[in-house]
């Protein structure tokens, strides 16, 4: 087995772990954006009904969840970029392996 063939399982394992972490970040992002939206609506309803310090809590929770959602979304996006680069590297290794095998086969047939 060639050098690129030995590297393939390690790259595949790294990609699987990266995809799992990326999906977790994107799920966290979706959930916290949903909570932020709910808290924003709740804060607006409370502010309309009775202005006062009670409106501060949902607004603070909405801001906090929105920031977490944004950060998780950025982490997920970066993870997808990294995974794409690993996929290109794996495909390059596979292509090199296939071309080497083809060259070897063609070379043996011409002898």
C-alpha positions, 0 to 999 in steps of 0.5 A: 500500500502506498503512502497516500493509501495509508493516509486515507483511513486517518483522513476519513476518521478526522473528517467523521469527527469534524463533521460530528462536531460541526453538526453539533455546532449547527444544531446548537446554533439553531436551538439558541436562535430559536430561544433568542427569538422566543425571548424577544417575543416574550420581552415585547409582550411583557414590555407592552403589558407592563413596562419595568424590570421584568422586561430586562430578563427576556431581553438579556436571555435573548441577547445571550442566546443570540450571541451563542447562536451566532458563535456556534454558527461561525464555528459550524461554518469554519468546520465545514470549510475545514472538512471540505479541504480534508475531502479535497486532500482525500480525493487528491490522494485517491486520484494519485493512487489511481493514476499510479496504478494505471501507469503501472498497468499500462507500463506492464502491458507495453512490455 
